[in-house]
């Protein structure tokens, strides 16, 4: 039983080392972007940061956490499945909070692309984690592919949203000191 529970995760070891390391590095870079924005005196208010800045860090950290969960030495597939399902549920709830913050902030008017990248795609990724966590004990192979795809999706969402933040700070938003 134990070997059967571990074997599906072993095949994904390199994938999660690469994805988790990338998420950790990108988290660090996002901190640099925030500091550079602050140095240029273009900091956003708290609600805008909660809506558009913090979720990027959360998604990168979620990918890192998921990599850690699936790299842990689980003795039972069911235990890992519960962790993944709970992770997905918390992420989906968090995405609803992001929607709330995006609607409350008044500094920036989100366009359709913002709603897609900041709420819809992350919600789909977290729901993918949740559903795959539930289905993982019964059929690990397809569930692990969905979990892997959801991890990449969150990584790409973070990259896209970080790029949007950088271009907004660098190009679109006027400097307050001018």
Backbone as a printed PyTorch tensor [residue, N CA C, xyz], in Angstrom:
tensor([[[  0.8250,  -1.1980,   0.0000],
         [  0.0000,   0.0000,   0.0000],
         [  0.8690,   1.2630,   0.0000]],

        [[  1.8910,   1.2950,   0.8420],
         [  2.7290,   2.4760,   0.9550],
         [  3.4480,   2.7900,  -0.3580]],

        [[  4.0160,   1.7920,  -1.0170],
         [  4.7240,   2.0130,  -2.2820],
         [  3.7830,   2.5350,  -3.3460]],

        [[  2.5470,   2.0350,  -3.3640],
         [  1.5710,   2.4960,  -4.3500],
         [  1.1980,   3.9490,  -4.1050]],

        [[  1.1330,   4.3530,  -2.8280],
         [  0.7690,   5.7290,  -2.5020],
         [  1.8920,   6.7000,  -2.8670]],

        [[  3.1230,   6.2910,  -2.7310],
         [  4.2530,   7.1760,  -2.9950],
         [  4.5730,   7.2490,  -4.4860]],

        [[  4.4410,   6.1720,  -5.1930],
         [  4.8790,   6.1160,  -6.5810],
         [  4.3020,   7.1980,  -7.4870]],

        [[  3.0420,   7.6090,  -7.3710],
         [  2.5760,   8.6720,  -8.2650],
         [  3.3080,   9.9940,  -8.0370]],

        [[  3.7170,  10.2780,  -6.8090],
         [  4.3950,  11.5320,  -6.5050],
         [  5.8470,  11.5250,  -6.9560]],

        [[  6.4870,  10.3810,  -6.8900],
         [  7.8950,  10.2830,  -7.2750],
         [  8.0830,  10.6820,  -8.7350]],

        [[  7.1470,  10.3080,  -9.5730],
         [  7.2400,  10.6240, -10.9940],
         [  7.1720,  12.1410, -11.2540]],

        [[  6.6420,  12.8930, -10.3030],
         [  6.4740,  14.3300, -10.4620],
         [  7.5410,  15.1400,  -9.7270]],

        [[  8.5040,  14.4800,  -9.1350],
         [  9.4980,  15.1420,  -8.2960],
         [ 10.2190,  16.2800,  -9.0090]],

        [[ 10.7710,  16.0500, -10.1700],
         [ 11.4980,  17.0950, -10.9060],
         [ 10.5860,  18.2510, -11.2950]],

        [[  9.3810,  17.9300, -11.6880],
         [  8.4090,  18.9630, -12.0530],
         [  8.2220,  19.9380, -10.9010]],

        [[  8.0000,  19.4100,  -9.6960],
         [  7.7350,  20.2830,  -8.5550],
         [  8.9820,  20.9770,  -8.0270]],

        [[ 10.1380,  20.4090,  -8.2400],
         [ 11.3770,  21.1190,  -7.8930],
         [ 11.5120,  22.3490,  -8.7940]],

        [[ 11.2750,  22.1860, -10.0750],
         [ 11.3890,  23.2940, -11.0240],
         [ 10.3130,  24.3420, -10.7860]],

        [[  9.0590,  23.9090, -10.6710],
         [  7.9480,  24.8470, -10.5010],
         [  8.0360,  25.5530,  -9.1500]],

        [[  8.3380,  24.8140,  -8.0990],
         [  8.4490,  25.4210,  -6.7740],
         [  9.6000,  26.4100,  -6.6930]],

        [[ 10.7320,  26.0620,  -7.2740],
         [ 11.8780,  26.9780,  -7.2860],
         [ 11.5700,  28.2370,  -8.0810]],

        [[ 10.8960,  28.0750,  -9.1930],
         [ 10.5090,  29.2350,  -9.9980],
         [  9.5780,  30.1450,  -9.2170]],

        [[  8.6050,  29.5690,  -8.5410],
         [  7.6610,  30.3620,  -7.7520],
         [  8.3830,  31.1200,  -6.6450]],

        [[  9.3310,  30.4710,  -5.9810],
         [ 10.0770,  31.1260,  -4.9090],
         [ 10.9010,  32.2930,  -5.4560]],

        [[ 11.5730,  32.0860,  -6.5720],
         [ 12.3900,  33.1440,  -7.1720],
         [ 11.5170,  34.3180,  -7.6200]],

        [[ 10.3870,  34.0230,  -8.2340],
         [  9.4970,  35.0820,  -8.7030],
         [  8.8730,  35.8540,  -7.5400]],

        [[  8.6550,  35.1790,  -6.4230],
         [  8.1620,  35.8720,  -5.2320],
         [  9.1770,  36.9220,  -4.7950]],

        [[ 10.4370,  36.5390,  -4.7780],
         [ 11.4890,  37.4800,  -4.4190],
         [ 11.5550,  38.6570,  -5.3690]],

        [[ 11.4150,  38.3870,  -6.6510],
         [ 11.4490,  39.4730,  -7.6310],
         [ 10.2680,  40.4250,  -7.4640]],

        [[  9.1220,  39.8860,  -7.0830],
         [  7.9550,  40.7380,  -6.8700],
         [  8.1930,  41.7000,  -5.7050]],

        [[  8.9020,  41.2350,  -4.6920],
         [  9.2600,  42.1260,  -3.5890],
         [ 10.1430,  43.2710,  -4.0940]],

        [[ 11.0530,  42.9670,  -4.9860],
         [ 11.9230,  43.9950,  -5.5620],
         [ 11.0870,  45.0170,  -6.3220]],

        [[ 10.1150,  44.5550,  -7.0900],
         [  9.2430,  45.4500,  -7.8530],
         [  8.4860,  46.3820,  -6.9090]],

        [[  7.9760,  45.8500,  -5.8230],
         [  7.2400,  46.6730,  -4.8640],
         [  8.1510,  47.7530,  -4.2760]],

        [[  9.3690,  47.3840,  -3.9240],
         [ 10.3200,  48.3490,  -3.3570],
         [ 10.6680,  49.4220,  -4.3810]],

        [[ 10.9080,  49.0210,  -5.6310],
         [ 11.2300,  50.0070,  -6.6680],
         [ 10.0650,  50.9630,  -6.8940]],

        [[  8.8520,  50.4260,  -6.8600],
         [  7.6730,  51.2900,  -6.9970],
         [  7.5730,  52.2760,  -5.8490]],

        [[  7.8810,  51.8230,  -4.6540],
         [  7.8430,  52.7060,  -3.4840],
         [  8.9050,  53.7920,  -3.5880]],

        [[ 10.0870,  53.4410,  -4.1090],
         [ 11.1580,  54.4250,  -4.2730],
         [ 10.7850,  55.5010,  -5.2890]],

        [[  9.9570,  55.1400,  -6.2470],
         [  9.5180,  56.1240,  -7.2520],
         [  8.3040,  56.9020,  -6.7850]],

        [[  7.8570,  56.6290,  -5.5610],
         [  6.6760,  57.2970,  -4.9800],
         [  5.4320,  57.0440,  -5.8080]],

        [[  5.2740,  55.7990,  -6.2420],
         [  4.0620,  55.4620,  -6.9930],
         [  3.2840,  54.3630,  -6.2760]],

        [[  3.4110,  54.3080,  -4.9730],
         [  2.7260,  53.2820,  -4.2060],
         [  1.2190,  53.4150,  -4.3040]],

        [[  0.5490,  52.3050,  -4.3720],
         [ -0.9090,  52.2830,  -4.4340],
         [ -1.4640,  52.3040,  -3.0180]],

        [[ -2.7570,  52.5940,  -2.9060],
         [ -3.3630,  52.5420,  -1.5890],
         [ -3.5620,  51.0780,  -1.1680]],

        [[ -3.9540,  50.8890,   0.0780],
         [ -4.0460,  49.5440,   0.6470],
         [ -5.0440,  48.6610,  -0.1000]],

        [[ -6.2040,  49.1910,  -0.4570],
         [ -7.2100,  48.3880,  -1.1610],
         [ -6.7400,  47.9620,  -2.5450]],

        [[ -6.0700,  48.8530,  -3.2460],
         [ -5.5690,  48.5230,  -4.5790],
         [ -4.4740,  47.4640,  -4.4890]],

        [[ -3.6020,  47.5920,  -3.5010],
         [ -2.5550,  46.5850,  -3.3070],
         [ -3.1600,  45.2360,  -2.9660]],

        [[ -4.1790,  45.2220,  -2.1100],
         [ -4.8520,  43.9630,  -1.7620],
         [ -5.5200,  43.3270,  -2.9760]],

        [[ -5.9880,  44.1530,  -3.8850],
         [ -6.6920,  43.6360,  -5.0620],
         [ -5.7570,  43.1700,  -6.1610]],

        [[ -4.6400,  43.8780,  -6.3470],
         [ -3.8120,  43.5960,  -7.5130],
         [ -2.3630,  43.2320,  -7.2080]],

        [[ -1.8440,  43.5790,  -6.0630],
         [ -0.4560,  43.2610,  -5.7400],
         [ -0.3140,  42.0130,  -4.8930]],

        [[ -1.0150,  41.9780,  -3.7910],
         [ -0.9240,  40.8470,  -2.8680],
         [ -1.3000,  39.5180,  -3.5170]],

        [[ -2.3420,  39.4570,  -4.3440],
         [ -2.6720,  38.1610,  -4.9600],
         [ -1.5300,  37.5610,  -5.7860]],

        [[ -0.7160,  38.4040,  -6.3910],
         [  0.4170,  37.8840,  -7.1630],
         [  1.3650,  37.1200,  -6.2500]],

        [[  1.6730,  37.7000,  -5.0980],
         [  2.5310,  37.0250,  -4.1220],
         [  1.8480,  35.7620,  -3.6170]],

        [[  0.5580,  35.8510,  -3.3420],
         [ -0.1860,  34.6810,  -2.8420],
         [ -0.1530,  33.5530,  -3.8670]],

        [[ -0.3300,  33.8510,  -5.1350],
         [ -0.3170,  32.7970,  -6.1620],
         [  1.0610,  32.1590,  -6.2820]],

        [[  2.1090,  32.9840,  -6.2560],
         [  3.4610,  32.4130,  -6.2920],
         [  3.6930,  31.5230,  -5.0660]],

        [[  3.2850,  32.0040,  -3.9020],
         [  3.4550,  31.2030,  -2.6810],
         [  2.5740,  29.9610,  -2.6960]],

        [[  1.4170,  30.0460,  -3.3260],
         [  0.5370,  28.8780,  -3.4500],
         [  1.2000,  27.7910,  -4.2910]],

        [[  1.8570,  28.1920,  -5.3670],
         [  2.5880,  27.2240,  -6.1960],
         [  3.7110,  26.5960,  -5.3880]],

        [[  4.4140,  27.4080,  -4.6230],
         [  5.4820,  26.8900,  -3.7660],
         [  4.9230,  25.9300,  -2.7180]],

        [[  3.8080,  26.3060,  -2.0880],
         [  3.1790,  25.4290,  -1.0950],
         [  2.7120,  24.1240,  -1.7220]],

        [[  2.0920,  24.2050,  -2.8840],
         [  1.6430,  22.9890,  -3.5620],
         [  2.8220,  22.0810,  -3.8900]],

        [[  3.9230,  22.6810,  -4.3150],
         [  5.1280,  21.8860,  -4.5960],
         [  5.6160,  21.1890,  -3.3350]],

        [[  5.5610,  21.8910,  -2.2230],
         [  5.9790,  21.2900,  -0.9510],
         [  5.0270,  20.1680,  -0.5340]],

        [[  3.7320,  20.3910,  -0.7110],
         [  2.7530,  19.3630,  -0.3470],
         [  3.0010,  18.0850,  -1.1440]],

        [[  3.2030,  18.2420,  -2.4390],
         [  3.3650,  17.0500,  -3.2700],
         [  4.7720,  16.4680,  -3.2090]],

        [[  5.6900,  17.1730,  -2.5810],
         [  7.0400,  16.6350,  -2.3920],
         [  7.2220,  16.0270,  -1.0030]],

        [[  6.2570,  16.1930,  -0.1390],
         [  6.3430,  15.6480,   1.2190],
         [  6.2810,  14.1190,   1.1750]],

        [[  6.8770,  13.4710,   2.1490],
         [  6.8830,  11.9900,   2.1710],
         [  5.5790,  11.4130,   2.7310]],

        [[  4.5230,  11.5100,   1.9560],
         [  3.2170,  11.0130,   2.3890],
         [  3.2450,   9.4970,   2.5180]],

        [[  2.6300,   8.9950,   3.5740],
         [  2.5160,   7.5470,   3.7520],
         [  1.2250,   7.0230,   3.1530]],

        [[  0.2520,   7.9190,   3.0060],
         [ -1.0270,   7.5290,   2.4000],
         [ -1.4460,   8.5690,   1.3670]],

        [[ -1.9350,   8.1110,   0.2660],
         [ -2.4120,   8.9900,  -0.7980],
         [ -3.5660,   9.8470,  -0.2910]],

        [[ -4.3970,   9.2860,   0.5660],
         [ -5.5460,  10.0100,   1.1010],
         [ -5.1160,  11.2660,   1.8660]],

        [[ -4.0350,  11.1700,   2.6210],
         [ -3.5520,  12.3270,   3.3910],
         [ -3.1340,  13.4670,   2.4600]],

        [[ -2.4250,  13.1390,   1.4160],
         [ -2.0290,  14.1600,   0.4360],
         [ -3.2640,  14.7310,  -0.2520]],

        [[ -4.2320,  13.8920,  -0.5370],
         [ -5.4600,  14.3370,  -1.1980],
         [ -6.2140,  15.3460,  -0.3410]],

        [[ -6.2810,  15.0850,   0.9580],
         [ -6.9500,  16.0160,   1.8700],
         [ -6.2130,  17.3590,   1.8760]],

        [[ -4.8890,  17.3150,   1.9160],
         [ -4.1020,  18.5500,   1.9090],
         [ -4.3340,  19.3460,   0.6270]],

        [[ -4.3540,  18.6690,  -0.5090],
         [ -4.5660,  19.3560,  -1.7910],
         [ -5.9830,  19.9180,  -1.8810]],

        [[ -6.9730,  19.1380,  -1.4710],
         [ -8.3610,  19.6210,  -1.5170],
         [ -8.5350,  20.8390,  -0.6090]],

        [[ -7.9780,  20.7890,   0.5950],
         [ -8.0790,  21.9240,   1.5200],
         [ -7.3670,  23.1480,   0.9460]],

        [[ -6.1950,  22.9250,   0.3720],
         [ -5.4290,  23.9800,  -0.2790],
         [ -6.2620,  24.6410,  -1.3720]],

        [[ -6.9100,  23.8400,  -2.2080],
         [ -7.7370,  24.3660,  -3.2940],
         [ -8.9370,  25.1440,  -2.7800]],

        [[ -9.5610,  24.6490,  -1.7200],
         [-10.7180,  25.3330,  -1.1490],
         [-10.3210,  26.6890,  -0.5700]],

        [[ -9.2310,  26.7240,   0.1670],
         [ -8.7500,  27.9930,   0.7310],
         [ -8.4040,  28.9760,  -0.3930]],

        [[ -7.7730,  28.4790,  -1.4550],
         [ -7.4470,  29.3420,  -2.5880],
         [ -8.6780,  29.9010,  -3.2740]],

        [[ -9.7110,  29.0810,  -3.4300],
         [-10.9480,  29.5480,  -4.0550],
         [-11.6180,  30.6150,  -3.1960]],

        [[-11.6180,  30.4160,  -1.8970],
         [-12.1830,  31.4180,  -0.9840],
         [-11.3670,  32.7080,  -1.0460]],

        [[-10.0570,  32.5700,  -1.0960],
         [ -9.1960,  33.7490,  -1.2080],
         [ -9.5120,  34.5290,  -2.4890]],

        [[ -9.7600,  33.8210,  -3.5750],
         [-10.0730,  34.4880,  -4.8420],
         [-11.3470,  35.3200,  -4.7180]],

        [[-12.3110,  34.8420,  -3.9500],
         [-13.5160,  35.6410,  -3.7000],
         [-13.1740,  36.9250,  -2.9370]],

        [[-12.2090,  36.8420,  -2.0340],
         [-11.7430,  38.0280,  -1.3240],
         [-11.0920,  39.0160,  -2.2910]],

        [[-10.3510,  38.4960,  -3.2530],
         [ -9.7110,  39.3580,  -4.2530],
         [-10.7790,  40.1210,  -5.0440]],

        [[-11.8510,  39.4390,  -5.3990],
         [-12.9580,  40.0990,  -6.1050],
         [-13.5000,  41.2390,  -5.2490]],

        [[-13.6980,  40.9680,  -3.9810],
         [-14.2240,  41.9810,  -3.0640],
         [-13.2870,  43.1890,  -2.9900]],

        [[-11.9860,  42.9310,  -2.8690],
         [-11.0190,  44.0340,  -2.8000],
         [-10.9630,  44.8100,  -4.1130]],

        [[-11.0460,  44.1130,  -5.2400],
         [-11.0100,  44.7910,  -6.5410],
         [-12.2210,  45.6990,  -6.7240]],

        [[-13.3540,  45.2790,  -6.2020],
         [-14.5650,  46.1000,  -6.3290],
         [-14.5590,  47.2900,  -5.3760]],

        [[-13.8970,  47.1460,  -4.2350],
         [-13.8670,  48.2200,  -3.2250],
         [-12.8680,  49.3200,  -3.5410]],

        [[-11.7580,  48.9730,  -4.1770],
         [-10.7250,  49.9810,  -4.4210],
         [-11.2150,  50.9460,  -5.5040]],

        [[-10.7660,  52.1810,  -5.4040],
         [-11.2350,  53.2240,  -6.3180],
         [-10.1230,  53.8410,  -7.1610]],

        [[ -8.8950,  53.3990,  -6.9560],
         [ -7.7560,  54.0100,  -7.6340],
         [ -7.6420,  53.5760,  -9.0950]],

        [[ -8.1020,  52.3870,  -9.4120],
         [ -7.9450,  51.8230, -10.7480],
         [ -9.2480,  51.1310, -11.1340]],

        [[ -9.6880,  51.3290, -12.3610],
         [-10.9010,  50.6770, -12.8450],
         [-10.4910,  49.4310, -13.6270]],

        [[-10.7690,  48.2460, -13.0730],
         [-10.3810,  47.0090, -13.7660],
         [-11.1400,  46.8370, -15.0810]],

        [[-10.4170,  46.3450, -16.0790],
         [-11.0220,  46.0210, -17.3650],
         [-11.2140,  44.4990, -17.4230]],

        [[-11.8240,  44.0160, -18.4880],
         [-12.1120,  42.5830, -18.6040],
         [-10.8610,  41.7260, -18.4110]],

        [[ -9.7500,  42.1390, -19.0110],
         [ -8.5100,  41.3780, -18.8780],
         [ -8.0940,  41.2420, -17.4070]],

        [[ -8.2980,  42.3010, -16.6400],
         [ -7.9630,  42.2510, -15.2120],
         [ -8.8270,  41.2300, -14.4840]],

        [[-10.1210,  41.2280, -14.7730],
         [-11.0170,  40.2710, -14.1210],
         [-10.6430,  38.8360, -14.4930]],

        [[-10.2640,  38.6450, -15.7400],
         [ -9.8780,  37.2960, -16.1880],
         [ -8.6230,  36.8310, -15.4620]],

        [[ -7.5790,  37.6570, -15.4630],
         [ -6.2830,  37.2450, -14.9140],
         [ -6.2060,  37.3110, -13.3990]],

        [[ -6.9750,  38.1850, -12.7850],
         [ -6.8850,  38.3320, -11.3290],
         [ -7.9290,  37.5190, -10.5750]],

        [[ -8.9990,  37.1080, -11.2540],
         [-10.0490,  36.3800, -10.5220],
         [-10.4770,  35.0760, -11.1960]],

        [[-10.8080,  35.1300, -12.4680],
         [-11.3870,  33.9520, -13.1170],
         [-10.3670,  32.8170, -13.2530]],

        [[ -9.2040,  33.1030, -13.8240],
         [ -8.2000,  32.0470, -14.0060],
         [ -7.7120,  31.4990, -12.6650]],

        [[ -7.3960,  32.3560, -11.6820],
         [ -7.0050,  31.7860, -10.3820],
         [ -8.1100,  30.9340,  -9.7590]],

        [[ -9.3560,  31.3870,  -9.8730],
         [-10.4640,  30.5870,  -9.3230],
         [-10.5230,  29.2230,  -9.9900]],

        [[-10.3450,  29.1700, -11.2990],
         [-10.3440,  27.8870, -12.0090],
         [ -9.1910,  26.9990, -11.5510]],

        [[ -8.0200,  27.6080, -11.3460],
         [ -6.8680,  26.8310, -10.8710],
         [ -7.1410,  26.2540,  -9.4880]],

        [[ -7.6290,  27.0770,  -8.5710],
         [ -7.8860,  26.5960,  -7.2170],
         [ -9.0100,  25.5580,  -7.1890]],

        [[-10.0120,  25.7380,  -8.0370],
         [-11.0640,  24.7110,  -8.1340],
         [-10.4960,  23.4140,  -8.7000]],

        [[ -9.5310,  23.5290,  -9.6160],
         [ -8.8550,  22.3430, -10.1390],
         [ -8.1150,  21.5990,  -9.0390]],

        [[ -7.4430,  22.3410,  -8.1590],
         [ -6.7890,  21.7100,  -7.0050],
         [ -7.8130,  21.0080,  -6.1230]],

        [[ -8.8930,  21.7070,  -5.8250],
         [ -9.9150,  21.1750,  -4.9260],
         [-10.5220,  19.8830,  -5.4680]],

        [[-10.9730,  19.9220,  -6.7110],
         [-11.6110,  18.7460,  -7.3160],
         [-10.6080,  17.6100,  -7.4690]],

        [[ -9.3910,  17.9350,  -7.8860],
         [ -8.3630,  16.8960,  -8.0380],
         [ -7.9940,  16.2800,  -6.6990]],

        [[ -7.9890,  17.0900,  -5.6500],
         [ -7.7300,  16.5480,  -4.3220],
         [ -8.7840,  15.5330,  -3.9130]],

        [[-10.0150,  15.8320,  -4.2490],
         [-11.1080,  14.9040,  -3.9350],
         [-10.9720,  13.6110,  -4.7410]],

        [[-10.6030,  13.7340,  -6.0120],
         [-10.5220,  12.5680,  -6.9040],
         [ -9.1860,  11.8310,  -6.8370]],

        [[ -8.1790,  12.4240,  -6.2250],
         [ -6.8300,  11.8640,  -6.1940],
         [ -6.7490,  10.4250,  -5.6870]],

        [[ -7.3740,  10.0720,  -4.5700],
         [ -7.2380,   8.6870,  -4.0870],
         [ -7.8020,   7.6420,  -5.0470]],

        [[ -8.8460,   8.0060,  -5.7840],
         [ -9.4760,   7.0540,  -6.6910],
         [ -8.7260,   6.8480,  -7.9920]],

        [[ -8.1570,   7.9160,  -8.5270],
         [ -7.4500,   7.8270,  -9.8110],
         [ -6.3380,   8.8760,  -9.8400]],

        [[ -5.1520,   8.5320,  -9.3200],
         [ -4.0830,   9.5240,  -9.1600],
         [ -3.5720,  10.1510, -10.4500]],

        [[ -3.4390,   9.3790, -11.5140],
         [ -2.7750,   9.9040, -12.7100],
         [ -3.4580,  11.1320, -13.2940]],

        [[ -4.7430,  11.0920, -13.6320],
         [ -5.3470,  12.3180, -14.1870],
         [ -5.4040,  13.4500, -13.1650]],

        [[ -5.6060,  13.1080, -11.9120],
         [ -5.6420,  14.1430, -10.8760],
         [ -4.3080,  14.8630, -10.7780]],

        [[ -3.2170,  14.1260, -10.8570],
         [ -1.8990,  14.7490, -10.7670],
         [ -1.6000,  15.6320, -11.9770]],

        [[ -2.1230,  15.2700, -13.1300],
         [ -1.9520,  16.1310, -14.3020],
         [ -2.7430,  17.4320, -14.1450]],

        [[ -3.9390,  17.3470, -13.5880],
         [ -4.7270,  18.5650, -13.3570],
         [ -4.0400,  19.4350, -12.3060]],

        [[ -3.5310,  18.8180, -11.2450],
         [ -2.8170,  19.5580, -10.2060],
         [ -1.5790,  20.2320, -10.7990]],

        [[ -0.8480,  19.5320, -11.6410],
         [  0.3190,  20.1150, -12.3050],
         [ -0.0730,  21.2680, -13.2090]],

        [[ -1.1520,  21.0970, -13.9640],
         [ -1.6290,  22.1720, -14.8470],
         [ -2.0850,  23.3750, -14.0320]],

        [[ -2.7730,  23.1390, -12.9250],
         [ -3.2260,  24.2400, -12.0690],
         [ -2.0330,  24.9860, -11.4690]],

        [[ -0.9890,  24.2570, -11.1190],
         [  0.2280,  24.8970, -10.5980],
         [  0.8480,  25.8070, -11.6480]],

        [[  0.9790,  25.3020, -12.8560],
         [  1.5300,  26.1220, -13.9400],
         [  0.6350,  27.3170, -14.2360]],

        [[ -0.6620,  27.0940, -14.1890],
         [ -1.6010,  28.1840, -14.4440],
         [ -1.4070,  29.3110, -13.4330]],

        [[ -1.2860,  28.9710, -12.1530],
         [ -1.0520,  30.0010, -11.1390],
         [  0.3050,  30.6750, -11.3210]],

        [[  1.2890,  29.9120, -11.7250],
         [  2.6060,  30.4920, -11.9840],
         [  2.5200,  31.5010, -13.1300]],

        [[  1.8370,  31.1350, -14.1970],
         [  1.6850,  32.0380, -15.3390],
         [  0.8070,  33.2420, -14.9910]],

        [[ -0.2160,  33.0390, -14.1610],
         [ -1.0410,  34.1610, -13.7030],
         [ -0.1740,  35.1430, -12.9290]],

        [[  0.6620,  34.6120, -12.0530],
         [  1.5530,  35.4750, -11.2820],
         [  2.5030,  36.2500, -12.1710]],

        [[  3.0640,  35.5850, -13.1690],
         [  3.9760,  36.2510, -14.0970],
         [  3.2400,  37.3470, -14.8630]],

        [[  2.0730,  37.0270, -15.3840],
         [  1.2780,  38.0120, -16.1280],
         [  0.9390,  39.2090, -15.2500]],

        [[  0.4500,  38.9320, -14.0460],
         [  0.0190,  40.0170, -13.1720],
         [  1.2000,  40.8450, -12.6640]],

        [[  2.3330,  40.1900, -12.4430],
         [  3.5340,  40.9390, -12.0490],
         [  3.9710,  41.8520, -13.1910]],

        [[  3.9110,  41.3420, -14.4100],
         [  4.2670,  42.1600, -15.5730],
         [  3.3230,  43.3470, -15.6980]],

        [[  2.0400,  43.1260, -15.5040],
         [  1.0760,  44.2240, -15.5360],
         [  1.4170,  45.2830, -14.4890]],

        [[  1.7760,  44.8330, -13.2980],
         [  2.1130,  45.7680, -12.2240],
         [  3.3620,  46.5730, -12.5780]],

        [[  4.3510,  45.8910, -13.1270],
         [  5.5940,  46.5720, -13.5010],
         [  5.3280,  47.6020, -14.5920]],

        [[  4.5940,  47.2370, -15.6140],
         [  4.3270,  48.1980, -16.6880],
         [  3.4470,  49.3350, -16.2060]],

        [[  2.5370,  49.0460, -15.2920],
         [  1.6930,  50.1070, -14.7360],
         [  2.5440,  51.1070, -13.9580]],

        [[  3.4410,  50.5880, -13.1160],
         [  4.3120,  51.4540, -12.3220],
         [  5.2640,  52.2280, -13.2370]],

        [[  5.8320,  51.5540, -14.2190],
         [  6.8630,  52.1680, -15.0580],
         [  6.3030,  53.0890, -16.1400]],

        [[  5.1550,  52.7530, -16.7070],
         [  4.6830,  53.4750, -17.8820],
         [  3.3670,  54.2100, -17.7050]],

        [[  2.3820,  53.5340, -17.1750],
         [  1.0270,  54.0790, -17.2000],
         [  0.7430,  55.0620, -16.0860]],

        [[  1.3110,  54.8400, -14.9440],
         [  0.9950,  55.6650, -13.7890],
         [  1.9850,  56.8250, -13.6880]],

        [[  1.5160,  58.0480, -13.6260],
         [  2.4470,  59.1830, -13.5160],
         [  3.1300,  59.1990, -12.1520]],

        [[  4.3440,  59.7110, -12.1360],
         [  5.0890,  59.8240, -10.8840],
         [  4.4420,  60.8940, -10.0070]],

        [[  4.2920,  60.5740,  -8.7400],
         [  3.6860,  61.5330,  -7.8230],
         [  4.5850,  62.7400,  -7.5720]],

        [[  5.8890,  62.5420,  -7.7150],
         [  6.8170,  63.6330,  -7.4400],
         [  6.8430,  64.6760,  -8.5630]],

        [[  6.2810,  64.3650,  -9.7210],
         [  6.3190,  65.3090, -10.8400],
         [  5.1650,  66.2740, -10.7270]]])
